[in-house]
Amino acid sequence: MAITTSNYQQANAWWTGVVCGMASYIDASTIVATGIALVIYQHTIGVTETEIGVMSGMLTLCIAIGAIFGGRISDRFGRRSVFLVTMLIIAIGATLLVFSTAFPLLLLGVVLAGLGTGADLPVSLSTISEAASDKNRGAIIGLSNILWTIGILSAVLIATFFGDAGRLGGQLLFGQVGVMALIVFFCRLSIPESARWRAARDERAQGITTVRADRVHIRDLLRAPYVAPFAALLVFYALTNTAANTGGQFGTYLAVNVAGISVATNSAIGLVSFPVGILFGLWFMKIVGGRHRMAFFAAGAVVLLLGYLAPAVFGFSLVTIVIMNFALAFGGAFAFEGIMKVWTQESFPTLLRSTAQGTIIAVARVIAALLAFATPALIAVSPQGLYYALSALVAIGLLVAWFTFRRRGGDQFAEEKQLEAETPAQV
């Protein structure tokens, strides 16, 4: 008889979506907390500017490395073992960052937090998509985007209330990451191994030829039918994420030094835009599984591009920064990371899914990090010119995604489901 996923223990899709979606929360919270806490440590325990630069760069680099290797390991050896170990690695790294004062131990903490966070992202997303059904997969993956926004908000709120509390403020920022990692670890103990991954593994062991069991090599990503979506997602996410990362890292710098508004005012704009982003994220969850997905992507793409163009065309001011924040809240909900995650899960078979996702995340993070090194110099030359360039990159990424995915009908889950119903088991 055929090997079907019903032969294996099934996870509750929404519970899996929340618990594994916390990878996005921890990713966002770790990045924002590190950026704030290291500045606090500079003024309390004597961390130098050079050390801050090294640790910030290592965090991004280690997230990229973790994404590549975590994704590949989970495709080879299973989702569950990886997404449990990653939470423990993050917790250990956060503990070092809370209690250490010596640079080598702080650096080790950043490395562990980065590796654990990066490795967890593709694995958790694959676990979510494989636990879900065709009806709710897009919505549950979209939930991870809302958790990502909440992760940023949690770090911002801690910094708002405890940013002037000395070293304690930095410890609370890192401490909440560690506590959340431990809570997520214990919650994940209740989640079984992905039924789709186990079915693919058993089909491969028994010599049953299906797409999900047979397509396991990295070189398969460079062949039809996977090379087109793989290349498109690499370009789309790398270019749009580069612009988003620039705004995240240097938004306050541009607001204060170019637009001439205060840190408090800029922070208030950001805090107001967070609930707006969450509302649009809920809207994305509602429509992503329907036939109007690409229409919303097109609308989001236009608004996203206009958001980056506003300061480029009219200069940086209070008005253009407000316009940009709210435009990115809408456009980003429908034409950025959320839809990338959905397309990635749909475009690749089970034993390549995390590998592809990890590679896409890693490439985007490395490119963003490389640009970040040059961004201060580019701002000094022309902040508007920088945002014209970012707008061009975003436009290219959005167009590549549109022309690649606007007519793609089925997805790998549907194809695998059809094959598992038709393929007899053979030893």
VENGI-V134924 format. One record per pair of residues at least 12 apart in sequence whose C-alpha atoms are under 8 Angstrom apart, sorted by the first residue. I is the first residue (numbers start at 1). J is the second residue. If there is no record, write none. Layout:
BEGIN
i=(I & I)
j=(J & J)
END
This chain:
BEGIN
i=(1 & 1 & 2 & 2 & 2 & 2 & 2 & 2 & 3 & 3 & 3 & 3 & 3 & 4 & 4 & 4 & 5 & 5 & 5 & 6 & 8 & 8 & 8 & 9 & 9 & 10 & 10 & 10 & 10 & 11 & 11 & 11 & 11 & 12 & 13 & 13 & 13 & 13 & 13 & 14 & 14 & 16 & 16 & 16 & 16 & 17 & 17 & 17 & 17 & 17 & 18 & 18 & 19 & 19 & 19 & 20 & 20 & 20 & 20 & 20 & 20 & 21 & 21 & 21 & 21 & 21 & 21 & 21 & 22 & 22 & 22 & 22 & 23 & 23 & 23 & 23 & 23 & 24 & 24 & 24 & 24 & 24 & 24 & 25 & 25 & 25 & 25 & 25 & 25 & 25 & 26 & 26 & 26 & 26 & 26 & 26 & 27 & 27 & 27 & 27 & 27 & 28 & 28 & 28 & 28 & 29 & 29 & 29 & 29 & 29 & 29 & 29 & 30 & 30 & 30 & 31 & 32 & 32 & 32 & 33 & 33 & 33 & 33 & 33 & 34 & 34 & 34 & 35 & 36 & 36 & 37 & 37 & 37 & 37 & 37 & 38 & 38 & 39 & 40 & 40 & 40 & 40 & 40 & 41 & 41 & 43 & 44 & 44 & 45 & 45 & 47 & 51 & 55 & 55 & 57 & 58 & 58 & 58 & 59 & 59 & 59 & 59 & 60 & 60 & 60 & 60 & 61 & 61 & 61 & 61 & 62 & 62 & 62 & 62 & 62 & 63 & 63 & 63 & 63 & 63 & 63 & 63 & 63 & 64 & 64 & 64 & 64 & 64 & 64 & 64 & 64 & 65 & 65 & 65 & 65 & 66 & 66 & 66 & 66 & 66 & 66 & 66 & 67 & 67 & 67 & 67 & 67 & 67 & 67 & 67 & 67 & 67 & 67 & 67 & 68 & 68 & 68 & 68 & 68 & 68 & 69 & 69 & 69 & 70 & 70 & 70 & 70 & 70 & 70 & 70 & 70 & 70 & 71 & 71 & 71 & 71 & 71 & 71 & 71 & 71 & 71 & 71 & 71 & 72 & 72 & 72 & 72 & 74 & 74 & 75 & 75 & 75 & 75 & 75 & 75 & 75 & 76 & 78 & 78 & 78 & 78 & 79 & 79 & 79 & 79 & 79 & 79 & 79 & 80 & 80 & 80 & 80 & 82 & 82 & 82 & 83 & 83 & 83 & 83 & 84 & 84 & 84 & 86 & 86 & 86 & 86 & 87 & 87 & 87 & 87 & 87 & 87 & 87 & 88 & 88 & 88 & 89 & 89 & 89 & 89 & 90 & 90 & 90 & 90 & 90 & 90 & 90 & 90 & 90 & 91 & 91 & 91 & 91 & 91 & 91 & 92 & 92 & 92 & 92 & 93 & 93 & 93 & 93 & 93 & 93 & 93 & 94 & 94 & 94 & 94 & 94 & 94 & 94 & 95 & 95 & 95 & 95 & 96 & 96 & 97 & 97 & 97 & 97 & 98 & 98 & 98 & 98 & 98 & 99 & 118 & 119 & 121 & 122 & 122 & 122 & 122 & 123 & 125 & 125 & 125 & 125 & 126 & 126 & 126 & 127 & 128 & 128 & 129 & 129 & 130 & 130 & 130 & 130 & 131 & 131 & 131 & 134 & 134 & 134 & 135 & 136 & 137 & 138 & 138 & 138 & 138 & 139 & 139 & 139 & 139 & 139 & 139 & 140 & 141 & 141 & 141 & 142 & 142 & 142 & 142 & 142 & 142 & 142 & 143 & 143 & 143 & 144 & 145 & 145 & 145 & 146 & 146 & 146 & 149 & 149 & 149 & 153 & 153 & 155 & 158 & 158 & 159 & 196 & 197 & 197 & 200 & 200 & 200 & 200 & 201 & 203 & 206 & 206 & 206 & 207 & 207 & 208 & 208 & 208 & 208 & 208 & 209 & 210 & 210 & 210 & 210 & 211 & 211 & 211 & 212 & 212 & 212 & 212 & 213 & 213 & 215 & 215 & 215 & 216 & 216 & 217 & 218 & 218 & 221 & 221 & 226 & 226 & 228 & 229 & 229 & 229 & 229 & 230 & 230 & 230 & 232 & 232 & 232 & 233 & 233 & 233 & 233 & 234 & 234 & 234 & 235 & 235 & 236 & 236 & 236 & 236 & 236 & 236 & 237 & 237 & 237 & 237 & 237 & 237 & 237 & 238 & 238 & 238 & 238 & 238 & 238 & 238 & 238 & 239 & 239 & 239 & 239 & 239 & 240 & 240 & 240 & 240 & 240 & 241 & 241 & 241 & 241 & 242 & 242 & 242 & 242 & 242 & 242 & 243 & 243 & 243 & 243 & 245 & 246 & 246 & 246 & 249 & 252 & 252 & 254 & 254 & 255 & 255 & 255 & 255 & 258 & 258 & 258 & 259 & 259 & 259 & 260 & 261 & 261 & 269 & 269 & 270 & 273 & 273 & 273 & 274 & 276 & 276 & 276 & 277 & 277 & 277 & 280 & 280 & 280 & 281 & 281 & 284 & 284 & 288 & 294 & 294 & 296 & 296 & 297 & 297 & 298 & 298 & 299 & 299 & 300 & 300 & 300 & 300 & 300 & 300 & 301 & 301 & 301 & 301 & 301 & 302 & 303 & 303 & 303 & 303 & 304 & 304 & 304 & 304 & 304 & 304 & 305 & 305 & 305 & 305 & 306 & 306 & 307 & 307 & 307 & 307 & 307 & 307 & 308 & 308 & 308 & 308 & 308 & 308 & 309 & 309 & 309 & 310 & 310 & 311 & 311 & 311 & 312 & 312 & 312 & 312 & 312 & 312 & 313 & 313 & 315 & 316 & 335 & 341 & 344 & 344 & 345 & 346 & 346 & 346 & 347 & 347 & 348 & 349 & 349 & 349)
j=(424 & 425 & 420 & 421 & 422 & 423 & 424 & 425 & 199 & 203 & 420 & 424 & 425 & 199 & 420 & 421 & 195 & 196 & 199 & 195 & 195 & 198 & 199 & 192 & 195 & 131 & 192 & 194 & 195 & 131 & 191 & 192 & 194 & 131 & 128 & 131 & 132 & 133 & 140 & 132 & 140 & 127 & 128 & 131 & 191 & 128 & 140 & 141 & 143 & 144 & 143 & 144 & 184 & 187 & 188 & 124 & 125 & 127 & 128 & 184 & 188 & 124 & 125 & 128 & 141 & 143 & 144 & 147 & 144 & 147 & 148 & 184 & 117 & 120 & 121 & 124 & 144 & 121 & 144 & 145 & 147 & 148 & 151 & 144 & 147 & 148 & 149 & 150 & 151 & 152 & 117 & 148 & 151 & 177 & 180 & 181 & 117 & 118 & 121 & 148 & 151 & 148 & 149 & 151 & 152 & 148 & 151 & 152 & 153 & 154 & 155 & 177 & 113 & 174 & 177 & 59 & 152 & 155 & 156 & 155 & 156 & 170 & 173 & 174 & 56 & 173 & 174 & 56 & 159 & 170 & 169 & 170 & 171 & 173 & 174 & 52 & 170 & 52 & 163 & 166 & 167 & 169 & 170 & 167 & 170 & 166 & 166 & 167 & 101 & 167 & 103 & 103 & 107 & 110 & 369 & 110 & 111 & 114 & 110 & 111 & 113 & 114 & 114 & 365 & 366 & 369 & 114 & 365 & 366 & 369 & 111 & 112 & 114 & 115 & 118 & 114 & 115 & 116 & 117 & 118 & 119 & 362 & 365 & 115 & 118 & 358 & 361 & 362 & 363 & 365 & 366 & 115 & 118 & 119 & 362 & 114 & 115 & 116 & 117 & 118 & 119 & 120 & 115 & 117 & 118 & 119 & 120 & 121 & 122 & 357 & 358 & 359 & 361 & 362 & 118 & 119 & 355 & 358 & 359 & 362 & 119 & 355 & 358 & 82 & 118 & 119 & 120 & 122 & 123 & 354 & 355 & 358 & 119 & 120 & 122 & 123 & 353 & 354 & 355 & 356 & 357 & 358 & 359 & 352 & 354 & 355 & 358 & 123 & 354 & 197 & 350 & 351 & 352 & 353 & 354 & 355 & 351 & 193 & 194 & 197 & 198 & 123 & 124 & 126 & 127 & 193 & 194 & 197 & 191 & 192 & 193 & 194 & 119 & 120 & 123 & 120 & 123 & 124 & 188 & 185 & 188 & 189 & 116 & 117 & 119 & 120 & 116 & 117 & 120 & 181 & 182 & 184 & 185 & 181 & 182 & 185 & 112 & 113 & 115 & 116 & 112 & 113 & 114 & 115 & 116 & 117 & 177 & 178 & 181 & 113 & 177 & 178 & 179 & 181 & 182 & 109 & 112 & 113 & 178 & 108 & 109 & 110 & 111 & 112 & 113 & 178 & 109 & 110 & 113 & 174 & 175 & 177 & 178 & 109 & 174 & 175 & 178 & 108 & 109 & 109 & 110 & 171 & 174 & 170 & 171 & 172 & 174 & 175 & 171 & 358 & 358 & 358 & 354 & 355 & 357 & 358 & 354 & 141 & 341 & 345 & 354 & 345 & 353 & 354 & 194 & 140 & 141 & 141 & 345 & 194 & 195 & 196 & 197 & 194 & 195 & 196 & 289 & 413 & 414 & 289 & 289 & 289 & 285 & 288 & 289 & 342 & 284 & 285 & 286 & 287 & 288 & 289 & 285 & 338 & 341 & 342 & 281 & 282 & 284 & 285 & 338 & 339 & 342 & 281 & 282 & 285 & 338 & 281 & 337 & 338 & 278 & 281 & 282 & 274 & 277 & 278 & 271 & 274 & 173 & 172 & 173 & 173 & 350 & 350 & 351 & 212 & 213 & 350 & 351 & 213 & 425 & 425 & 426 & 427 & 426 & 427 & 423 & 424 & 425 & 426 & 427 & 423 & 416 & 419 & 420 & 423 & 349 & 416 & 419 & 349 & 350 & 351 & 416 & 350 & 351 & 349 & 351 & 352 & 351 & 352 & 352 & 352 & 355 & 352 & 356 & 347 & 348 & 404 & 344 & 347 & 404 & 405 & 344 & 347 & 356 & 400 & 401 & 404 & 340 & 344 & 360 & 401 & 360 & 363 & 364 & 397 & 400 & 394 & 396 & 397 & 398 & 400 & 401 & 336 & 337 & 340 & 360 & 361 & 364 & 397 & 360 & 361 & 363 & 364 & 365 & 367 & 368 & 397 & 364 & 393 & 394 & 396 & 397 & 336 & 393 & 394 & 397 & 398 & 336 & 364 & 365 & 368 & 364 & 365 & 367 & 368 & 371 & 390 & 390 & 391 & 393 & 394 & 368 & 368 & 372 & 375 & 372 & 266 & 267 & 316 & 383 & 316 & 317 & 318 & 321 & 316 & 317 & 383 & 316 & 317 & 318 & 317 & 317 & 318 & 322 & 325 & 325 & 325 & 326 & 329 & 329 & 326 & 329 & 330 & 329 & 330 & 333 & 329 & 330 & 333 & 333 & 334 & 333 & 334 & 339 & 402 & 406 & 334 & 335 & 334 & 335 & 335 & 402 & 331 & 334 & 330 & 331 & 332 & 333 & 334 & 335 & 331 & 332 & 334 & 335 & 398 & 331 & 327 & 328 & 330 & 331 & 327 & 328 & 330 & 331 & 332 & 335 & 331 & 391 & 394 & 395 & 324 & 327 & 323 & 324 & 325 & 326 & 327 & 328 & 324 & 328 & 387 & 388 & 390 & 391 & 387 & 388 & 391 & 323 & 324 & 324 & 384 & 387 & 383 & 384 & 385 & 386 & 387 & 388 & 384 & 388 & 384 & 384 & 398 & 357 & 356 & 357 & 357 & 411 & 412 & 413 & 411 & 412 & 412 & 412 & 413 & 416)
END
